[in-house]
Amino acid sequence: MESPIFRSVGTPVEQLDTPSFQVDLTALEQNIETLHSFFRQRAAKVRPHVEAHRCPAIAHKQLAAGGTVGGICVTTVGQAEVFAEAGFTDIFIANEIVTRPKITGLCALAHSVTTTVAVDSPRNVTDLSDAASAAGVTIRVVVDVNTRLNRCGVEPGQPAVELASLMAKAPNLDFAGLMTYEGAMFEEDPEKLAAESRKWVQQVLDTREMIEKAGMDVSVVSAGGTWNYDIVGDMPGVTEVPAGSYALSDGRYLQHRPEFKTAARVMSEVTSHPEPSMVLTDGGMKSVGVDAGLPLIDNILGIDTALLAHIKTANAGAEHGKLIMEGDAEDQVDLGDKVWVIPSDVGMCANLHDYAHAIRNGKLEAVWSITARGRYR
C-alpha cells in the first residue's frame, strides 16, 4: 500500500504528487448518465462490471444512477469480498471458482450476499454443491457459454442444456441462467459490430429456449459490454449487460465509443531533459500500464495545445515515461512540467494504484480508495 502525500480538498490538480491516478468527475458522471439512461428505458439492465475501476466509491455512483439490476459484477472472490465489505449485497462473479480455498470463501460470502457464479463443468457443479450444503448456504449458478472468445464455457446448445440440468438438480445450488463473454469487439463499422454481436448472443438466446423447453426456468441471460451495450441491450431475452469500461473509458474507446469521455488520467512530472527532442517523466509502466498499448498524451501544463500532436509517448521503463518531441515541439517541455496521459486500458491502469484523486473543475474534490486492486484470488 502506497503512502501518498495527501492534499486538502480544493487543492489545484497540478499541485498533487506524481504519478497520480486522477478521475474527472464531470466526465465520469456524464459517462454514467449516458449508459444508464439507455438502460432505464429497456427491459435489460446494466450490471456494472467494477473490475474496470475496482473502486467502491465509483460503483456506488453507478448503482445510484438507476437502470441497473441492483448489483455488480466482478471476476474474483477477493474482489467480491472487498465490495461486500463496502455494502454491496448482489454480486455476480463472472468466472469459474474451482479451488477449495476459493469455494470456501465463496460460501462464506453467500451467508450475507446474493452470490452468483459461472460454471462450465460437471465436477465444479458437484464441488460447489457439496461445499454449499456443508456451509448451509445457497449459491446462484449460471452456465458459462462459450461463444466468440473461445476461452471458458461449454458450447451452446445441448452441452449447455445438460449442464443446466445438473445445476437444477444439485442441492444448495440455484440455477439462474446463462452468461457469455464475447470479448471486446472494436469494429469501426456499426453494421458489422451489430451483426457480429447478435450472431454470438443469439446462440445463447437459442440455448435459453432449449433449456426452458426442457422444463427449467431461466431468469438471467448475461451478455455484452461497453463496446456493444446498445445492441445487446435491445435484444429480447437478454436480461443484463455487464458493462464496465464506460465509467472511466480509455484510449481504446476513443475511436469506437465517442459518447464516453476519457475520465481517467495519470499525471506525471518531467524529471529529466537529456536532449531537445526527449524528456523523461516519473510516469512509467508501473503507474500507467502499457500491456494494451502506450498511453496517449492528453495535456502538458503550459504547452500550446497545437503542439501536442507533435509529442508522442514512448516506452522507457518501469519508473520512467518518455516523451519524444518533434518539429516546433522540441525544447518546449522542461523539468517540472506536469504531463497528463490517457491509459490504453483503464482497468490495468487502475489496478496499479491504491487511490484515485477525484477532480472537478481542476481541483481536488475527494480521494477514493481503489480497494479491490491486486485482489486476484
Secondary structure by P-SEA (a helix, b strand, c coil): ccccccccccccccccccccccccaaaaaaaaaaaaaaaccccbbbcccccccccaaaaaaaaaacccccccccccaaaaaaaaaacccbbbcccccccaaaaaaaaaaacccccccccccaaaaaaaaaaaaaacbbbbbbbbcccccccccccccaaaaaaaaaaaaccccccccccccccccccccaaaaaaaaaaaaaaaaaaaaaaaaacccccbbbbbccccaaaaaacccccccccccccccccccccccccccccbbbbbbbcccccccccccccccccccccccbbbbccccccccccccccccccccccbbbbbbcccccccccccbbbbbbbccaaaaaaaccbbbbbcccccccccccccccccc
